Amino acid sequence: TSSSRSKVIGRSIDTVHSWCRFRTNSGTSIRRSYNISSLTDLGTGQTGITLIRPHRDADYVIAGSQITQASSDGDSTNTTGQTASYWQISYHEDGTLTDGEFRQASFGD
């Protein structure tokens, strides 16, 4: 079931299009996922995510978080290079690109 106020359940605007839990701190690997084709290691702290079934266009929302954090002095996760079937994330701790464990999801048509 959906907690959405929409009367139609399962439309692309009401549900997640893709999600992934993955790690890059001991090799790049998908732990669990939905509609994710592959991950690409783009260097320390940088990962490319490719979808099995693309969005209609590049105008969708990406949500994410890191699971591990080595430092409490500050961190940030940025998304770039977004197309209908791909995006990249970069994770920084204290201004330095860092590997870790992450969750990412996409929403939209």
ZAVEX-425949 format. One record per residue (C-alpha): x, y, z. Coordinates in Angstrom, 2 decimals. Example, Ala and Ser with C-alpha at 12.3 -4.5 7.8 and 13.67 -1.06 7.14 Angstrom:
BEGIN
+---------+---------+---------+
!       u !       v !       w !
+---------+---------+---------+
!   12.30 !   -4.50 !    7.80 !
!   13.67 !   -1.06 !    7.14 !
+---------+---------+---------+
This chain:
BEGIN
+---------+---------+---------+
!       u !       v !       w !
+---------+---------+---------+
!    0.00 !    0.00 !    0.00 !
!    1.00 !    3.62 !   -0.32 !
!    0.76 !    6.37 !    2.27 !
!    0.38 !    8.83 !   -0.59 !
!   -2.85 !   10.81 !   -0.80 !
!   -3.06 !    9.80 !   -4.43 !
!   -5.96 !    7.51 !   -5.27 !
!   -3.78 !    5.71 !   -7.84 !
!   -1.06 !    3.53 !   -6.37 !
!    1.99 !    2.48 !   -8.36 !
!    2.30 !    5.42 !  -10.73 !
!    5.86 !    6.58 !  -11.32 !
!    5.21 !    9.89 !   -9.58 !
!    4.00 !    8.08 !   -6.45 !
!    6.70 !    5.45 !   -6.02 !
!   10.44 !    5.05 !   -6.00 !
!   11.99 !    4.51 !   -9.44 !
!   15.25 !    3.02 !   -8.15 !
!   17.20 !    2.48 !   -4.94 !
!   20.55 !    1.08 !   -3.96 !
!   22.59 !    0.35 !   -0.86 !
!   26.25 !    0.03 !   -1.79 !
!   29.79 !    0.32 !   -0.52 !
!   33.01 !    1.64 !   -1.92 !
!   35.25 !    1.30 !    1.14 !
!   36.16 !   -2.36 !    0.51 !
!   35.73 !   -2.61 !   -3.23 !
!   32.72 !   -1.25 !   -5.08 !
!   29.73 !   -3.52 !   -4.51 !
!   25.95 !   -3.40 !   -4.43 !
!   24.54 !   -4.79 !   -1.19 !
!   20.86 !   -4.51 !   -2.24 !
!   19.10 !   -2.65 !   -5.01 !
!   16.07 !   -2.11 !   -7.21 !
!   16.36 !   -1.03 !  -10.88 !
!   20.15 !   -0.53 !  -10.61 !
!   22.23 !   -2.03 !  -13.41 !
!   25.73 !   -1.31 !  -12.16 !
!   28.11 !    0.90 !  -10.20 !
!   31.27 !    2.42 !  -11.64 !
!   34.23 !    3.27 !   -9.42 !
!   35.32 !    6.72 !  -10.62 !
!   38.08 !    7.07 !   -8.01 !
!   38.18 !    7.61 !   -4.26 !
!   34.83 !    8.97 !   -3.06 !
!   33.28 !    9.03 !   -6.54 !
!   30.78 !    6.52 !   -7.92 !
!   28.65 !    6.31 !  -11.07 !
!   25.21 !    4.70 !  -10.82 !
!   23.50 !    3.22 !  -13.91 !
!   19.81 !    2.32 !  -14.07 !
!   18.28 !   -0.75 !  -15.72 !
!   15.13 !    1.15 !  -16.77 !
!   15.83 !    4.85 !  -17.33 !
!   13.70 !    7.77 !  -16.26 !
!   11.77 !    9.59 !  -18.98 !
!   14.33 !   12.42 !  -18.89 !
!   16.97 !   13.86 !  -16.54 !
!   14.39 !   15.87 !  -14.55 !
!   13.98 !   13.62 !  -11.49 !
!   14.93 !   13.72 !   -7.81 !
!   17.84 !   11.86 !   -6.23 !
!   17.90 !   11.29 !   -2.48 !
!   20.73 !    9.71 !   -0.57 !
!   22.74 !    9.38 !    2.58 !
!   25.98 !    7.90 !    3.77 !
!   25.95 !    5.07 !    6.30 !
!   29.55 !    5.35 !    7.45 !
!   31.23 !    8.51 !    8.57 !
!   34.84 !    8.52 !    9.76 !
!   34.83 !   12.14 !   10.89 !
!   32.22 !   14.25 !   12.66 !
!   33.81 !   17.51 !   11.45 !
!   31.69 !   17.74 !    8.32 !
!   30.65 !   15.78 !    5.28 !
!   28.77 !   16.25 !    2.02 !
!   27.39 !   14.10 !   -0.77 !
!   26.96 !   15.74 !   -4.17 !
!   25.25 !   14.41 !   -7.29 !
!   26.41 !   15.40 !  -10.78 !
!   26.30 !   14.14 !  -14.38 !
!   22.60 !   13.29 !  -14.17 !
!   21.04 !   11.80 !  -17.31 !
!   17.88 !    9.72 !  -17.74 !
!   19.80 !    6.54 !  -16.91 !
!   22.86 !    7.61 !  -14.90 !
!   24.18 !    9.88 !  -12.15 !
!   27.37 !   10.29 !  -10.17 !
!   27.88 !   10.87 !   -6.48 !
!   30.90 !   12.40 !   -4.77 !
!   31.35 !   12.02 !   -1.02 !
!   33.58 !   14.38 !    0.98 !
!   34.61 !   14.31 !    4.63 !
!   36.48 !   17.38 !    5.87 !
!   36.86 !   18.50 !    2.25 !
!   38.54 !   15.24 !    1.14 !
!   36.97 !   12.67 !   -1.20 !
!   36.33 !    9.53 !    0.87 !
!   34.93 !    6.04 !    0.21 !
!   32.17 !    4.59 !    2.41 !
!   28.74 !    2.96 !    2.45 !
!   25.77 !    4.73 !    0.92 !
!   22.06 !    4.68 !    0.12 !
!   20.69 !    6.34 !   -3.02 !
!   17.18 !    6.49 !   -4.48 !
!   15.56 !    8.21 !   -7.45 !
!   11.98 !    9.45 !   -7.79 !
!   10.07 !   10.74 !  -10.81 !
!    8.88 !    9.78 !  -14.28 !
+---------+---------+---------+
